[in-house]
């Protein structure tokens, strides 16, 4: 019995840091990974290089990846002749997946779906904070501001009936849209891949970008990183947002001209809640750190216990499907790679 069982356990390199492994593969998830694979653990880190990874790839059939992966180019793939599947614990594989992988018949999958609910909930929390100005009150009470001054804030609003604009009907965008709709928001969406009927099925109106910006009290970004979405919101677009409106970005800083946003925020015309930045870590002297109308988190919107477990479960499920010769549920194709962030 032992030999046939071993024959179905692919040599697998798990290039994930020890702290993240504990989050992705706790308990039964890790036990299942150990049961269906013959795993070698690599403590991945931000400075991981191809030279670090190459020695353990010689027999690898499956590679489990995380953030900080070196690009899997032809030279590195030559060191991994048996590689047949790359399973990413995160969402975007663009930093390290190359066309050469697809040319060699290597399948690619990712666990972005596991992050959608966590990020959507943070985007919802951001939305409620901006509507009720809780970030402004918190900032005032943590400084030497008097109680009377701290009480002052721009008009506050409930989410019930609130016009909210969603840019990008991604996995996270749809999860966010569902949450704000349940709370009674009046939702519009901008996404060039949707039809009006698609938007209606999501419970939203499909509108142009300018109309969304001018008509929304809160704008939430959930679009992918593509050449055409670079600085999708620049100075012109931000100027279209009404006075007192709020911007939520848990997606990518790529989508916003940060300098233009800082200018609007410094003027006090808009509020913002941000989880992503052009420079990460956000420099200690950055103006965003001191503005009272800005709520900041350090790119941690996806980091819930439940979300991390879902990501690990997706990876293990995908490996199991690969071993069984079944289609991957979360496969990344060359075409999909060009259309997603």
VOGU-3710 file (C-alpha; in Angstrom, 3 decimals, decimal comma):
1> xxxxxxxxxx> 0,000/0,000/0,000  2,822/2,397/0,771  4,454/2,528/-2,656  1,286/3,366/-4,677  0,351/6,030/-2,136  3,786/7,606/-2,418  3,539/7,528/-6,225  0,658/9,980/-6,036  2,414/12,391/-3,704  4,142/14,972/-5,904
11> xxxxxxxxxx> 7,415/16,488/-4,802  6,268/19,923/-3,705  8,243/23,021/-2,766  6,328/25,290/-0,394  7,999/28,684/-0,760  6,104/30,470/2,005  7,472/32,091/5,154  6,990/30,196/8,407  4,537/32,759/9,880  2,380/32,696/6,754
21> xxxxxxxxxx> 2,527/28,886/6,542  1,025/28,770/10,016  -1,806/31,019/8,839  -2,452/29,346/5,468  -2,078/25,725/6,540  -3,144/25,318/10,174  -4,463/22,059/11,576  -6,290/19,824/9,129  -5,353/22,012/6,138  -1,651/21,454/6,752
31> xxxxxxxxxx> -2,261/17,781/7,518  -4,014/17,353/4,190  -1,189/19,124/2,353  1,312/16,767/4,016  -0,837/13,765/3,097  -1,189/14,497/-0,606  2,296/15,953/-1,221  5,917/15,247/-0,368  6,745/18,774/0,732  9,980/20,717/1,108
41> xxxxxxxxxx> 9,579/23,960/3,043  11,386/27,126/1,986  11,218/30,175/4,217  10,349/32,714/1,551  11,084/36,366/2,255  11,159/39,680/0,419  14,778/39,181/-0,642  14,313/35,621/-1,940  16,312/35,174/-5,146  16,372/32,660/-7,964
51> xxxxxxxxxx> 19,680/31,406/-6,583  17,955/30,668/-3,261  15,144/28,756/-4,897  16,916/26,922/-7,715  18,595/24,172/-5,637  15,284/22,845/-4,267  13,442/22,909/-7,596  15,325/20,094/-9,325  12,665/17,454/-8,535  9,728/19,751/-7,817
61> xxxxxxxxxx> 6,454/18,910/-9,530  4,406/21,480/-7,601  5,509/24,897/-6,363  3,446/26,693/-3,729  4,261/30,397/-3,768  3,672/33,513/-1,710  4,720/37,149/-1,886  8,338/37,952/-2,737  8,781/35,225/-5,348  11,535/35,703/-7,971
71> xxxxxxxxxx> 10,401/35,629/-11,600  10,038/32,122/-12,951  11,921/32,791/-16,166  13,454/30,288/-18,578  16,735/30,087/-16,665  15,012/29,205/-13,397  12,518/26,873/-15,069  15,435/24,998/-16,631  16,320/24,075/-13,045  12,818/22,659/-12,547
81> xxxxxxxxxx> 12,235/20,204/-15,404  9,505/18,301/-13,553  7,445/21,359/-12,558  3,805/21,013/-13,598  1,829/23,263/-11,242  2,389/26,608/-9,529  -0,186/27,342/-6,813  -0,086/30,882/-5,419  -1,404/31,558/-1,932  -2,184/35,162/-2,874
91> xxxxxxxxxx> -4,062/36,805/-5,740  -1,806/38,484/-8,302  0,769/36,246/-9,976  1,946/38,937/-12,386  5,193/39,682/-10,504  6,622/36,204/-11,088  4,616/34,284/-13,715  6,118/34,416/-17,222  4,911/33,329/-20,695  7,616/30,674/-20,623
101> xxxxxxxxxx> 5,660/28,811/-17,960  2,607/28,448/-20,175  4,812/27,505/-23,133  6,146/24,609/-21,060  2,667/23,438/-20,105  2,929/24,466/-16,443  -0,466/25,125/-14,877  -0,941/28,191/-12,665  -3,570/28,796/-10,022  -4,134/31,384/-7,296
111> xxxxxxxxxx> -6,144/31,843/-4,098  -7,463/35,368/-4,569  -11,031/34,242/-4,006  -10,134/33,456/-0,409  -9,214/37,099/0,183  -12,333/38,689/-1,305  -14,557/38,636/1,765  -11,848/39,920/4,104  -10,940/42,846/1,862  -14,602/43,616/1,179
121> xxxxxxxxxx> -15,304/43,799/4,908  -12,424/46,225/5,427  -13,714/48,304/2,514  -17,121/48,313/4,203  -15,558/49,344/7,519  -13,718/52,128/5,683  -16,971/53,219/4,044  -18,829/53,456/7,342  -15,923/55,305/8,955  -15,854/57,886/6,162
131> xxxxxxxxxx> -19,615/58,372/6,232  -19,661/58,913/9,999  -16,301/60,778/10,097  -15,048/58,536/12,895  -11,487/58,906/11,637  -11,704/62,686/12,064  -13,055/62,390/15,610  -10,385/59,844/16,531  -7,601/62,026/15,151  -8,894/65,089/16,999
141> xxxxxxxxxx> -9,131/63,320/20,346  -5,592/61,934/20,022  -4,135/65,432/19,642  -4,353/68,559/21,766  -7,587/69,576/20,065  -10,237/70,842/22,483  -13,414/68,835/22,996  -15,427/71,577/21,321  -13,173/71,529/18,248  -13,135/67,742/18,225
151> xxxxxxxxxx> -16,925/67,700/18,001  -16,801/69,580/14,715  -16,853/67,595/11,497  -18,378/67,805/8,039  -21,931/66,468/7,698  -22,290/62,789/8,532  -24,413/60,259/6,669  -25,962/56,826/7,044  -25,291/54,120/4,492  -29,040/53,578/4,002
161> xxxxxxxxxx> -29,861/55,191/0,673  -26,300/56,453/0,304  -25,017/56,739/-3,285  -21,944/54,518/-3,418  -19,854/53,991/-6,541  -17,869/50,798/-7,128  -15,071/50,896/-9,678  -14,332/47,336/-10,780  -16,602/44,302/-10,435  -13,752/42,047/-9,351
171> xxxxxxxxxx> -14,165/39,224/-6,832  -13,665/41,740/-4,046  -15,758/44,377/-5,793  -18,710/41,994/-5,992  -18,310/40,965/-2,358  -18,214/44,634/-1,312  -21,174/45,460/-3,513  -23,207/42,713/-1,863  -22,349/44,002/1,625  -23,265/47,627/0,988
181> xxxxxxxxxx> -26,460/46,630/-0,827  -27,585/44,572/2,172  -27,160/47,716/4,280  -29,343/49,683/1,900  -26,848/51,635/-0,212  -27,795/52,908/-3,660  -25,006/51,386/-5,748  -23,603/52,254/-9,146  -20,743/50,409/-10,800  -18,195/51,218/-13,480
191> xxxxxxxxxx> -16,517/48,297/-15,215  -15,914/48,081/-18,977  -16,291/44,288/-18,855  -19,909/44,493/-17,605  -23,139/44,975/-19,503  -26,098/46,835/-18,047  -27,789/43,470/-17,530  -24,722/42,164/-15,674  -24,786/45,175/-13,376  -28,521/44,794/-12,780
201> xxxxxxxxxx> -27,980/41,186/-11,695  -25,487/42,541/-9,151  -28,084/45,015/-7,937  -26,282/48,058/-9,333  -26,547/50,566/-12,164  -23,848/50,541/-14,832  -22,538/54,084/-15,353  -19,614/55,870/-16,917  -16,659/56,780/-14,755  -17,373/60,518/-14,708
211> xxxxxxxxxx> -21,021/59,951/-13,767  -19,989/57,590/-10,979  -17,534/60,102/-9,549  -19,908/63,056/-9,649  -22,826/61,092/-8,219  -21,260/59,110/-5,353  -20,786/60,044/-1,717  -18,264/57,204/-1,384  -16,183/55,739/-4,221  -14,651/52,302/-3,634
221> xxxxxxxxxx> -11,842/51,029/-5,857  -11,736/47,338/-6,787  -10,229/47,451/-10,289  -7,248/45,381/-11,525  -3,731/46,546/-12,301  -3,665/47,007/-16,066  -1,940/49,525/-18,353  -5,270/51,252/-18,919  -6,018/51,545/-15,187  -2,772/53,344/-14,339
231> xxxxxxxxxx> -3,849/56,529/-12,491  -7,444/55,863/-13,444  -8,207/58,574/-10,905  -6,014/61,583/-11,577  -6,428/65,249/-10,753  -9,284/65,690/-13,247  -11,212/62,690/-11,973  -10,723/63,484/-8,284  -11,960/67,032/-8,931  -15,255/65,549/-10,137
241> xxxxxxxxxx> -15,995/64,082/-6,710  -18,382/66,209/-4,631  -17,086/68,203/-1,675  -17,040/65,975/1,400  -17,019/62,724/-0,587  -14,847/59,803/0,448  -12,460/57,521/-1,448  -11,860/53,913/-0,362  -8,848/52,089/-1,800  -8,151/48,528/-0,681
251> xxxxxxxxxx> -7,125/47,483/-4,202  -3,974/48,988/-5,693  -2,264/52,377/-5,367  -1,642/51,990/-9,121  -5,224/53,153/-9,667  -4,785/56,625/-8,159  -2,409/59,489/-8,799  -1,187/59,711/-5,218  0,185/63,233/-5,572  -3,159/64,477/-6,892
261> xxxxxxxxxx> -4,966/62,689/-4,067  -2,672/64,193/-1,432  -3,378/67,631/-2,874  -7,153/67,134/-2,570  -6,819/65,702/0,929  -4,500/68,481/2,085  -7,083/70,996/0,902  -9,609/69,150/3,069  -12,142/68,780/0,264  -12,226/64,963/0,300
271> xxxxxxxxxx> -11,739/62,212/2,862  -10,009/58,911/2,155  -9,436/55,481/3,679  -6,396/53,714/2,244  -4,796/50,304/2,659  -2,378/50,600/-0,291  0,326/53,123/-1,173  2,879/53,924/-3,860  5,710/53,327/-1,397  5,358/50,454/1,047
281> xxxxxxxxxx> 6,199/50,689/3,873  4,644/54,157/3,859  7,497/56,570/4,765  7,240/57,970/8,279  7,342/61,546/6,978  4,640/61,042/4,350  1,898/63,718/4,479  -0,816/61,045/4,498  0,282/60,089/8,015  -0,680/63,432/9,515
291> xxxxxxxxxx> -3,873/64,428/7,719  -6,977/64,311/9,956  -9,281/63,377/7,071  -7,406/60,176/6,178  -7,792/56,682/7,634  -4,770/54,419/7,042  -4,002/50,721/7,409  -0,679/49,066/6,409  -1,819/46,885/3,472  -3,450/44,355/5,773
301> xxxxxxxxxx> -7,037/44,258/4,506  -6,787/40,591/3,519  -5,117/39,358/6,688  -7,990/37,762/8,622  -7,711/34,341/10,238  -10,616/33,073/8,155  -9,329/34,557/4,909  -5,863/33,064/5,323  -7,385/29,651/5,976  -9,562/29,938/2,892
311> xxxxxxxxxx> -6,466/30,762/0,834  -4,699/27,676/2,152  -7,740/25,501/1,502  -7,957/26,753/-2,077  -4,294/25,910/-2,701  -4,636/22,390/-1,280  -7,891/21,813/-3,185  -6,241/22,923/-6,432  -3,287/20,590/-5,889  -5,744/17,736/-5,288
321> xxxxxxxxxx> -7,599/18,574/-8,516  -4,318/18,652/-10,418  -3,370/15,224/-9,079  -6,767/13,835/-10,048  -6,458/15,208/-13,581  -9,400/17,551/-13,031  -9,664/21,132/-14,305  -8,447/23,757/-11,863  -11,172/25,926/-10,347  -8,968/29,021/-10,077
331> xxxxxxxxxx> -6,697/28,539/-13,082  -4,718/31,500/-14,411  -4,511/31,427/-18,208  -2,344/33,648/-20,425  -5,449/35,617/-21,409  -6,639/35,988/-17,825  -3,174/37,116/-16,765  -3,407/40,113/-19,088  -6,853/41,106/-17,771  -6,440/40,842/-14,003
341> x> -4,351/42,566/-11,359
//
